[in-house]
C-alpha cells in the first residue's frame, strides 16, 4: 500500500470513517523500522490516551524490539516541559490542574476581583481563556488587545481575570491543559537549538486525526518537521468536529500548501458499515464546501434501509427505544453491548436513562473522567499533589481540613492573606503560624501539624507510588471516617480509594524504576473522556456525538434530529457557514458509527430546558433524502412501518429523492402508557432503590397523576422519608426486599 511504503517526505493520508487508518499507521511504522529507521527516531502523536495505548500495543506486536514513542499531544508536551520547566519559570514538579482545579482557582480570582461569578461563571471565563491560549494569546496579549469601545462585558472580564489567573497558576507552580501546549510552543519558538535537537531526534513524525489540531498543536508539529519534513498526517476533514475547542479544519485543508512536495493518499474503502448507511452519510456530507473530495465505498452487504422514526414526544421516543432493544435481546438477535444511543446534547439523555431503568436495560454513559471526579479520589490525589508540589494552592485548600482538623474558614483566610503578603506558599505559611497575627492557638497548632505531615511524607517521595499512597492514607487517618460503617455508600468510598491504590500499583509495575509520583499524577490528570469506556461491559452505551468519535456499534439510535438540536441553535444564529458545516460533519460522524442498523429519531414535541416545545425537523433531514409526511397523532398507521413510495423525483422538502436509500417509520404510542402509576414509572411500594446522596432506601408509596407522580422513599441513613417527582429523580431500582 502506498501509504505504508512511502519513505521520505511529507505524506497526507485522507482516511474516511471505518477505513482502517490505525492499521495503516502501525504498518507504516513497522515498515520504516524494516527499512533501517531507528525506532527512537519515530514519534507518533494522537489525541486520546486510549488511541495512543492501542496504537502502541499494535506497534509492539508488529515490531517487538522497537521502542517507538506513541503519545498524545498533552502527554508529549508534559514530558518535554518537565525537562525544560525552568525556562518558562516553572519547577519540574509542577502540577497539572484539571477542570475542577481550574474552576476553583477562577472562582477565587473572580471573588477577589469583585466580579459576579453568577453572571460571569467560571465555566464561561475558562472557555474564553482556553480559546485565547489555543490561539496562542498570552494574558498580556488579551489585556493589550481589549478595546473598551467595541468589546463586550465578558471580554472586559476576561481581560482582567486572565492575567491574575495566570499569575496564580505560576505561583502554584501549576499549569492547566492549555498551558502544556502554549508553554511548549514558547519553548520551541524561543529556543532554536532545542527545536533543532528535537527535530533531529524525531526524524519521522506521524500525527493522527490531524483535522482536530488547533493553532498551538499545528505550530508544535511544524517545529518538529522543519529540518526533517518526514511528516505523515492522517485525518478526514469530514470528521473535524472540535471547532468549539479550537480545532482548525484549515490545518488539514492547507497541508499541501504547507508542504508542496506532499504525497496524498485516499483511504476510501469502508470496512465498518453497510452500503445503505454509507449512502446516507455521503448524501449528507456532499453539502459541505470545506472538504477534500472522496467517496465512501464498501464490499459489505447492502443492508437494511436507514430509518427515520418519528415519536410523539421525548418520553415516547425513549420508551420505544428501550422496548425495541429489549425485544431484540430477548429474541437472541443482539447483545446489550451491540447498541449505542447517540445525541447532540447531554440533556437528551435524561428521559432515555429513566426509560432504560424502567425497562431494566443495563447501560453505561461514556465518561472516562467520572472515577477521578469522585470526592474521595479528588481528596486523596490532592494529598499526593501537595507532596509532589507544596506550592499547589488548590490542593492545599482542598485537604487542609479534610478530614476535619478544627481549622475554621476565618483561620484559613488569615493564613492565605499572610502567605500572599509574605510571598510564600500556603504549606510554608502553615509551618510558620507563630508569625501570623490573630490566628487562634488551636487552629495554629493544627496547621503546623499539617505542614509537618506534608514535610514528613515528602521524605519518602522516591518510594513506589503505592507505598506513598498507603502512607498518606495511614498518616492522615482519611479512611477512618468510613471504616466500621455498614452504609453501602461508605463502603463504596472505601472501595474507590482501594481502586486508586490498584491504579498506583499498576503504574508502579508498568514503569518499574521509572515510576515517579509526578508521573503518576500526570497520567491521572491527562485521563480524557472515553478513556475508560468498557467495551466489554455487556450494556448499552449512551454518549454524545462528540464522544462517539472513533467508536462503532452494530446498532445505533441517533436521537433528536430536530431544529436547534442538530444543527445546534448556536450554529443557526451565526451567518458564518463554518459552524453549520461543523454540525453537518458531527451528524456525519454519528451516522458512520453504525455497522449494521441505523435508526434516526425525532419527536413531534419535546420537554427541553423546562418547557414543552413543538419541534421542527432538523434542516439536515432533507439532505438525507428522507421523505417527510405531515401526520397528526390520530393518523398513526396500524402498521408500524410507513415507507416512502413517492413516484416523483422531488420529495416534500424539495430534495432529489430518485435514489433515496432510507425510509420513514412512525410508531404507535404504547397502549399501556396511561396505566397504573407503578407501571408508568417503574417504581412500586417495597422496591429497593439507590439515590446518589442518600444511599439505599425502600419505596413506601407511589402516588399522584401521571405527569406529577411522586415517589416516597425511606432511606437507611435519613431520619425522615424523602419524596421525589418520579420523572425528575435520580433513583435507581436495585431489587426488592
C-alpha positions in Angstrom: 0.0 0.0 0.0 1.3 3.4 -0.9 0.7 5.0 2.5 2.7 2.2 4.2 5.6 2.1 1.7 6.1 5.9 1.4 9.5 6.6 2.9 10.7 10.2 3.0 9.0 13.5 2.6 5.5 14.7 3.7 2.5 12.4 3.4 -1.2 13.2 3.7 -3.5 10.2 4.3 -7.1 11.2 3.8 -8.9 8.4 5.7 -12.7 8.0 5.6 -14.5 6.6 8.6 -14.0 2.8 9.1 -11.2 2.7 6.6 -8.6 1.1 8.9 -6.3 4.1 9.2 -4.9 2.9 12.6 -3.7 -0.3 10.9 -2.1 1.8 8.1 -0.2 3.9 10.6 1.1 1.0 12.6 2.1 -0.9 9.5 3.8 2.3 8.2 5.8 2.5 11.5 6.8 -1.2 11.1 7.8 -0.6 7.5 10.0 2.3 8.5 11.8 0.2 11.0 12.2 -2.6 8.5 14.0 -0.1 6.2 16.5 0.7 8.9 15.0 3.7 10.7 15.9 3.7 14.4 12.6 3.3 16.4 13.8 6.1 18.7 13.6 8.5 15.7 9.9 7.9 15.3 7.2 9.9 17.1 3.5 9.1 16.7 1.0 11.5 18.2 -2.7 11.1 18.6 -5.4 12.8 20.7 -6.6 10.3 23.3 -4.8 8.1 25.8 -6.9 5.1 24.6 -5.9 5.6 21.0 -2.3 6.1 21.9 -2.2 3.0 24.1 -3.9 0.9 21.4 -1.6 2.1 18.7 1.4 1.4 20.9 0.3 -2.1 21.6 -0.2 -2.8 17.9 3.3 -1.4 17.1 4.8 -3.7 19.8 3.0 -6.7 18.2 4.5 -5.9 14.8 7.9 -4.8 16.0 8.6 -6.3 19.4 12.1 -5.0 19.6 11.3 -1.4 18.6 10.7 1.3 21.2 8.6 3.9 19.3 7.1 6.7 21.4 3.4 6.8 20.8 1.9 9.6 22.7 -0.9 12.2 23.0 -0.1 15.9 22.4 -0.6 16.7 26.0 1.5 13.7 27.3 4.3 14.6 24.9 4.2 18.3 25.9 4.1 17.5 29.7 7.2 15.3 29.4 9.1 17.9 27.3 8.0 20.7 29.6 9.2 18.9 32.8 12.7 18.5 31.2 12.8 22.3 30.5 10.4 23.7 33.1 12.9 26.3 34.4 13.0 28.1 31.0 9.3 29.1 31.4 9.5 29.8 35.1 8.2 26.5 36.5 9.6 23.8 38.7 9.9 20.3 37.2 7.4 19.1 39.8 4.6 21.4 38.5 1.0 20.3 39.0 -1.4 19.9 36.1 -4.7 21.5 37.1 -7.7 19.5 35.8 -11.1 21.2 35.0 -12.2 21.1 38.7 -9.0 22.7 39.9 -9.1 25.3 37.2 -12.7 26.3 38.0 -11.9 26.6 41.7 -9.0 28.9 41.0 -11.1 31.0 38.7 -13.8 31.2 41.5 -11.1 32.7 43.8 -9.9 35.2 41.2 -13.5 36.3 40.4 -14.2 36.8 44.1 -11.0 38.7 44.7 -11.7 41.0 41.8 -15.3 41.5 43.0 -16.8 40.1 39.8 -20.2 38.5 39.8 -19.5 34.7 39.5 -23.1 34.0 38.6 -23.3 36.2 35.6 -19.7 35.6 34.6 -19.4 32.0 35.6 -16.0 30.2 35.9 -17.1 28.0 33.0 -17.7 30.9 30.7 -14.4 32.6 31.7 -12.5 29.4 31.4 -13.8 28.7 27.9 -12.7 32.2 26.8 -9.2 31.8 28.4 -8.9 28.4 26.8 -9.7 29.8 23.3 -7.2 32.5 23.8 -4.4 30.0 24.8 -5.3 27.7 21.9 -4.9 30.8 19.6 -1.5 31.4 21.2 -2.6 34.6 23.0 -1.0 35.2 26.3 -2.6 37.1 29.2 -0.7 40.2 28.2 -1.9 39.8 24.6 -5.5 39.7 25.6 -5.3 42.6 28.1 -3.4 44.7 25.5 -5.9 43.9 22.6 -9.1 44.6 24.6 -10.8 47.6 23.3 -13.4 49.2 25.6 -15.2 50.8 22.7 -16.0 47.6 20.9 -15.6 44.8 23.4 -18.5 43.2 25.4 -18.7 42.8 29.1 -17.4 39.2 29.0 -14.4 40.3 27.0 -13.8 43.0 29.7 -14.0 40.4 32.5 -11.6 38.0 30.7 -9.1 40.8 30.1 -9.0 41.4 33.9 -9.2 37.8 35.1 -6.8 36.1 32.7 -3.6 37.9 34.0 -4.5 37.3 37.6 -5.4 33.6 36.9 -2.2 33.0 35.1 -0.1 34.7 37.8 -1.7 32.4 40.4 -1.1 29.4 38.3 2.6 30.2 38.2 2.6 31.0 42.0 1.1 27.5 42.5 3.8 26.0 40.2 0.9 24.7 38.1 -0.3 24.6 34.5 -3.7 24.0 33.0 -4.2 21.7 30.0 -3.9 24.5 27.5 -0.6 25.7 29.1 1.0 22.4 28.3 0.7 23.3 24.7 1.3 27.0 25.0 4.5 26.7 27.1 5.9 24.2 24.6 5.2 26.5 21.6 7.1 29.2 23.5 10.0 26.8 24.2 10.3 25.7 20.6 9.9 29.2 19.1 12.3 31.0 21.5 15.0 28.2 21.7 16.2 27.4 18.2 18.8 24.9 19.4 16.1 22.9 21.4 13.8 22.9 18.4 16.6 21.7 16.1 17.6 18.9 18.5 14.1 17.6 18.8 13.6 17.8 15.0 16.8 15.8 14.6 15.9 13.3 17.2 12.3 12.7 15.9 13.1 12.5 12.1 9.8 10.7 11.4 6.7 12.2 12.9 3.2 10.8 12.5 0.1 12.7 13.6 -3.3 11.0 13.7 -6.6 13.0 13.5 -4.8 16.0 12.0 -8.1 17.7 11.3 -8.6 18.2 15.0 -5.4 20.1 15.6 -5.6 23.7 17.0 -3.1 26.5 16.2 -0.8 25.5 19.1 -0.6 21.9 18.0 -0.1 23.0 14.4 2.9 25.1 15.5 4.4 22.2 17.5 4.1 19.7 14.6 5.6 22.3 12.2 8.5 22.9 14.5 9.3 19.2 14.7 9.2 18.8 10.9 11.2 21.7 9.8 14.7 20.3 9.1 13.5 16.7 8.5 10.0 17.1 6.9 9.2 13.4 7.0 5.8 14.2 8.4 2.9 11.9 7.9 -0.6 13.1 8.9 -3.8 11.2 8.7 -7.2 12.5 9.1 -10.5 13.4 7.5 -11.8 17.0 7.0 -15.3 15.5 7.0 -14.8 14.4 10.7 -13.5 17.8 12.0 -15.9 18.3 14.9 -14.0 20.2 17.6 -14.0 23.8 16.3 -15.7 24.8 19.6 -12.5 23.9 21.4 -10.1 25.5 19.0 -9.6 22.9 16.2 -8.9 24.4 12.8 -10.1 22.4 9.8 -7.8 24.7 7.7 -4.8 22.9 9.1 -5.5 19.7 7.1 -7.0 21.6 4.1 -3.9 23.6 3.5 -1.4 20.7 4.2 -0.4 20.6 0.5 0.3 24.3 0.5 2.4 24.0 3.7 4.3 21.0 2.2 4.2 21.4 -1.6 6.0 18.1 -2.2 3.4 16.2 -0.2 2.1 12.9 -1.5 -1.7 12.4 -1.0 -3.3 9.0 -0.4 -7.0 8.5 -0.1 -8.4 5.6 2.0 -12.0 5.3 0.7 -12.9 1.7 1.4 -15.1 1.4 4.5 -14.8 -1.9 6.4 -17.4 -1.0 9.0 -20.8 -0.1 7.6 -23.4 -1.3 5.1 -23.9 0.3 1.7 -27.2 1.8 2.9 -25.6 3.6 5.8 -22.7 4.9 3.7 -25.1 6.2 1.0 -26.9 8.1 3.7 -23.6 9.5 5.1 -22.4 10.5 1.6 -25.6 12.2 0.7 -25.3 14.4 3.8 -21.7 15.4 3.7 -21.8 16.2 0.0 -23.5 19.5 1.0 -20.3 20.8 2.7 -17.9 23.1 0.9 -14.8 22.9 3.2 -13.7 19.4 2.5 -11.5 17.1 0.4 -13.4 15.2 -2.2 -13.7 11.5 -1.6 -16.4 8.8 -1.9 -17.1 6.0 0.7 -17.2 2.5 -0.8 -17.6 -0.9 0.7 -17.8 -4.6 -0.1 -20.2 -5.0 2.8 -23.8 -6.1 2.1 -26.4 -3.5 1.0 -28.0 -3.9 4.4 -31.4 -2.7 5.8 -32.6 0.8 4.9 -31.8 3.6 7.3 -34.9 4.5 9.1 -36.2 7.8 10.4 -38.6 7.1 13.3 -40.9 9.9 14.5 -42.3 9.7 18.0 -45.0 11.7 19.8 -42.6 13.1 22.4 -39.3 12.5 24.2 -40.7 10.1 26.7 -42.4 8.1 24.0 -39.1 8.1 22.0 -37.1 6.8 25.0 -39.7 4.2 25.9 -39.9 2.7 22.4 -36.1 2.6 22.0 -35.8 0.7 25.3 -38.6 -1.7 24.3 -37.0 -2.2 20.8 -33.6 -3.1 22.3 -35.1 -5.4 24.9 -37.2 -7.2 22.2 -34.0 -7.8 20.1 -32.0 -9.1 23.1 -34.8 -11.4 24.3 -35.2 -12.8 20.8 -31.4 -13.7 20.8 -30.8 -11.3 17.9 -28.5 -8.9 19.8 -26.4 -8.4 22.9 -26.8 -5.3 25.0 -23.4 -4.1 24.1 -24.4 -4.0 20.4 -26.4 -0.8 21.0 -25.2 2.7 21.0 -27.5 5.7 21.7 -26.1 9.0 20.4 -27.4 12.5 20.9 -26.1 16.1 20.2 -26.7 17.5 23.7 -26.4 15.8 27.1 -29.9 17.0 28.2 -31.5 14.4 25.9 -30.1 11.5 28.0 -32.4 12.1 31.0 -35.6 10.6 29.6 -33.6 7.9 27.9 -32.0 6.9 31.2 -35.3 6.8 33.0 -36.8 4.6 30.3 -33.8 2.2 30.4 -34.2 2.0 34.2 -37.9 1.3 33.9 -37.3 -1.5 31.4 -34.3 -2.9 33.3 -31.9 -2.2 30.5 -28.2 -2.2 31.6 -26.4 0.9 30.4 -23.2 3.0 30.8 -22.7 6.6 30.0 -19.3 7.3 28.3 -17.4 9.5 30.8 -13.8 8.4 31.3 -13.2 11.1 34.0 -16.1 10.1 36.3 -14.0 8.0 38.7 -11.4 10.7 39.2 -14.1 13.3 39.9 -15.4 11.5 43.0 -14.8 13.4 46.2 -12.8 10.7 48.0 -10.5 10.3 44.9 -10.0 14.1 44.5 -9.1 14.4 48.2 -6.6 11.5 48.1 -5.0 12.9 44.9 -4.8 16.4 46.4 -2.6 15.0 49.2 -0.3 13.4 46.6 -0.3 16.7 44.6 0.7 18.6 47.7 3.5 16.1 48.5 4.8 16.4 44.9 4.3 20.2 44.7 4.0 22.0 48.0 3.2 25.2 46.1 -0.1 23.8 44.9 -2.6 26.2 46.3 -5.8 24.4 45.3 -4.6 21.0 46.6 -3.8 22.7 50.0 -7.2 24.3 50.3 -8.9 21.1 49.5 -7.4 18.9 52.2 -6.0 21.2 54.9 -9.2 20.5 56.9 -10.1 17.1 55.3 -10.6 15.1 57.5 -11.6 17.8 59.9 -8.8 19.2 62.0 -10.6 22.1 63.7 -9.4 24.7 61.3 -12.1 27.3 60.5 -12.7 29.4 57.4 -11.6 32.5 59.2 -8.3 30.9 60.2 -7.7 29.7 56.6 -8.5 33.2 55.3 -5.9 34.7 57.7 -3.3 32.1 56.6 -4.0 32.8 52.9 -3.8 36.6 53.4 -0.5 36.3 55.3 1.0 33.9 52.7 0.2 36.2 49.8 1.6 39.3 51.6 4.7 37.3 52.5 5.2 35.7 49.1 5.3 32.2 50.4 3.3 29.0 49.7 0.4 28.0 51.9 2.3 25.0 53.2 5.3 27.2 54.2 2.9 29.6 55.9 1.3 26.8 57.8 4.7 25.9 59.2 5.2 29.5 60.3 1.9 30.0 62.2 3.7 31.7 65.1 4.3 34.7 62.7 0.7 35.1 61.7 -1.1 37.6 64.0 -4.6 36.9 65.3 -4.6 33.2 64.5 -6.3 31.1 67.2 -4.0 28.7 69.1 -5.9 25.6 68.3 -6.1 26.3 64.6 -2.4 27.3 64.5 -1.4 24.0 66.2 -3.5 22.1 63.6 -2.0 24.0 60.7 1.6 23.4 61.9 0.9 19.7 62.4 -0.5 19.6 58.9 2.6 21.2 57.4 4.8 18.7 59.3 2.7 15.9 57.9 3.3 17.0 54.3 7.0 17.5 55.0 7.3 14.0 56.5 5.5 12.4 53.5 7.9 14.3 51.2 10.8 12.4 52.8 9.6 9.3 51.0 8.9 10.9 47.6 11.3 8.4 45.9 9.4 5.4 47.1 6.9 3.5 44.8 3.7 5.4 44.3 1.6 2.9 46.1 3.8 3.0 49.1 3.4 6.8 49.3 -0.3 6.5 48.9 -0.6 3.9 51.7 1.5 6.2 53.9 -0.8 9.2 53.2 -3.9 7.2 54.0 -2.4 5.9 57.2 -0.9 9.2 58.5 -3.9 11.3 57.7 -6.5 8.8 59.0 -8.5 9.7 56.0 -10.2 6.3 55.8 -11.3 6.1 59.4 -14.4 8.2 58.8 -15.9 5.3 56.8 -14.3 2.2 58.4 -16.7 0.2 60.5 -19.7 1.7 58.8 -22.4 -0.5 57.4 -23.6 2.1 54.9 -23.3 1.0 51.3 -22.2 4.5 50.3 -19.3 4.5 52.8 -18.3 1.0 51.7 -18.3 2.2 48.1 -16.0 5.1 49.0 -13.5 2.7 50.7 -13.7 0.6 47.6 -13.0 3.6 45.3 -9.9 4.5 47.3 -8.7 0.9 47.1 -9.2 1.1 43.4 -6.9 4.1 43.3 -4.3 2.1 45.1 -4.7 -0.6 42.4 -4.1 2.1 39.7 -1.0 3.1 41.6 0.3 -0.5 41.8 -0.3 -1.0 38.1 1.6 2.2 37.4 4.5 1.1 39.6 4.6 -2.3 37.8 4.4 -0.8 34.3 7.1 1.9 34.9 9.3 -0.1 37.2 12.4 2.0 38.1 10.9 5.0 36.1 7.8 5.2 38.3 7.5 8.6 40.0 4.9 10.4 41.9 5.0 13.2 39.3 4.5 10.7 36.5 1.5 9.1 38.2 -0.2 12.4 38.9 0.5 13.4 35.3 -1.1 10.2 34.0 -4.2 10.7 36.1 -4.5 14.4 35.2 -4.5 13.6 31.5 -7.2 11.0 31.6 -9.8 12.1 28.9 -13.4 11.4 28.4 -13.9 7.9 26.9 -10.6 6.6 28.0 -12.2 4.2 30.5 -15.2 3.2 28.4 -15.7 -0.5 28.9 -16.4 -2.1 25.6 -16.9 -5.5 27.2 -19.3 -4.3 30.0 -22.3 -6.1 28.4 -24.5 -3.0 28.4 -26.0 -0.3 26.2 -23.7 2.8 25.7 -25.1 6.3 25.8 -22.9 9.2 24.6 -22.8 12.5 22.8 -21.9 12.6 19.2 -18.6 14.2 20.1 -17.7 11.4 22.5 -18.7 8.8 19.9 -15.8 9.7 17.5 -13.7 6.7 16.8 -16.2 4.1 18.1 -18.6 1.8 16.4 -21.7 -0.2 17.2 -23.7 -2.8 15.3 -26.9 -0.8 16.0 -27.1 2.9 16.5 -30.0 5.1 17.6 -29.3 8.7 16.8 -31.9 10.7 18.6 -33.2 14.2 18.3 -32.9 15.1 14.6 -34.6 18.4 15.3 -34.1 22.1 14.6 -31.9 23.8 17.3 -30.6 20.4 18.5 -28.7 19.4 15.4 -27.8 21.7 13.9 -27.3 23.3 17.3 -29.1 26.7 17.8 -25.7 28.4 18.2 -24.8 27.4 14.6 -28.1 28.7 13.4 -27.6 32.1 15.0 -24.4 32.9 13.0 -24.1 33.9 9.4 -20.8 32.0 9.2 -21.4 28.7 7.4 -18.4 27.2 9.1 -20.4 26.4 12.2 -23.3 24.9 10.2 -20.8 22.8 8.2 -19.3 21.5 11.5 -22.8 20.5 12.7 -23.2 18.6 9.4 -19.9 16.9 10.0 -21.0 16.0 13.5 -24.1 14.2 12.2 -21.9 12.5 9.6 -19.7 11.2 12.4 -22.7 9.8 14.2 -24.1 8.1 11.1 -20.8 6.4 10.4 -20.6 4.9 13.8 -23.3 2.3 12.8 -22.2 -1.0 11.4 -25.5 -2.9 10.6 -28.5 -0.8 11.5 -29.1 2.9 11.9 -32.3 4.5 13.4 -32.6 8.3 13.2 -35.3 9.7 15.5 -37.3 12.9 16.1 -40.3 13.9 18.0 -43.4 16.0 17.5 -42.8 17.7 20.8 -40.1 17.6 23.5 -39.6 18.8 27.1 -36.4 20.9 26.9 -35.0 23.4 29.3 -38.1 23.4 31.4 -40.6 23.9 28.6 -42.6 21.7 26.4 -41.9 22.6 22.8 -43.4 21.7 19.5 -40.4 20.6 17.4 -39.3 21.3 13.9 -37.4 18.6 11.9 -33.7 19.2 11.5 -32.5 21.1 8.5 -30.4 18.1 7.6 -33.3 15.7 7.1 -33.8 16.9 3.5 -30.1 16.3 2.8 -30.5 12.7 3.9 -33.1 12.2 1.1 -35.8 11.1 3.6 -39.3 11.8 2.6 -41.4 13.6 5.2 -45.1 13.3 5.5 -47.0 15.5 7.9 -49.4 13.4 10.1 -51.4 14.1 13.2 -51.5 11.8 16.1 -54.9 10.4 15.0 -53.2 9.4 11.7 -50.8 6.9 13.3 -50.9 3.9 11.0 -51.8 0.5 12.3 -48.8 -1.0 10.6 -45.6 0.2 12.4 -43.8 0.8 9.0 -44.6 3.8 6.8 -42.5 3.5 3.6 -42.0 6.3 1.1 -43.2 5.1 -2.3 -43.5 8.6 -3.9 -43.2 8.1 -7.6 -41.8 11.6 -8.1 -38.2 12.6 -8.0 -38.7 15.6 -5.8 -39.8 15.0 -2.2 -41.8 17.3 0.1 -38.6 19.0 1.2 -37.5 19.9 -2.4 -34.7 17.4 -2.4 -33.9 14.9 -5.1 -35.3 11.6 -4.0 -34.8 9.4 -7.0 -32.4 7.1 -5.3 -33.3 7.5 -1.6 -32.0 4.6 0.4 -33.9 5.4 3.6 -37.4 5.0 4.8 -39.7 6.7 7.3 -41.2 4.7 10.1 -43.7 6.0 12.6 -44.6 4.1 15.7 -47.8 3.9 17.6 -47.7 5.1 21.2 -47.8 2.1 23.5 -51.3 1.3 24.7 -50.3 0.9 28.3 -48.9 4.4 28.8 -51.8 5.5 31.0 -52.0 2.5 33.3 -51.1 2.4 37.0 -48.6 4.8 38.5 -46.3 2.0 39.3 -46.4 0.6 35.8 -45.8 4.0 34.3 -42.8 5.0 36.5 -41.3 1.6 37.1 -41.4 2.2 40.9 -43.6 0.3 43.3 -44.0 0.0 47.1 -41.4 -2.3 48.7 -38.9 -1.8 45.9 -35.3 -1.1 46.9 -33.8 2.0 45.2 -30.4 3.8 45.3 -30.0 7.6 45.5 -26.6 9.2 44.8 -26.8 11.3 48.0 -29.0 9.3 50.4 -27.9 5.8 49.5 -30.1 2.7 49.7 -33.8 3.1 50.5 -37.2 1.4 50.2 -40.2 2.8 48.2 -43.0 3.5 50.7 -45.6 4.6 48.2 -46.1 5.9 44.6 -48.9 8.4 44.1 -50.3 11.3 42.0 -51.3 11.8 38.4 -49.0 10.6 35.6 -47.3 13.8 34.8 -46.8 14.8 38.5 -46.3 11.4 40.0 -44.3 11.3 43.3 -42.3 8.5 44.9 -41.8 8.5 48.7 -38.7 6.6 49.9 -37.4 5.8 53.4 -33.6 5.8 53.5 -31.4 3.8 55.9 -29.3 6.9 56.9 -32.1 9.5 56.8 -34.3 10.4 59.8 -37.3 11.0 57.7 -38.7 9.8 54.4 -38.0 11.7 51.2 -40.5 12.5 48.4 -39.4 12.9 44.7 -41.1 13.7 41.5 -40.6 10.4 39.6 -39.8 12.0 36.2 -37.0 14.1 37.7 -35.3 12.0 40.4 -32.1 10.0 40.2 -33.5 6.9 41.9 -32.2 3.6 40.5 -34.1 0.4 41.3 -31.8 -2.3 42.8 -34.3 -5.0 43.7 -37.0 -5.8 46.3 -36.9 -6.7 50.0 
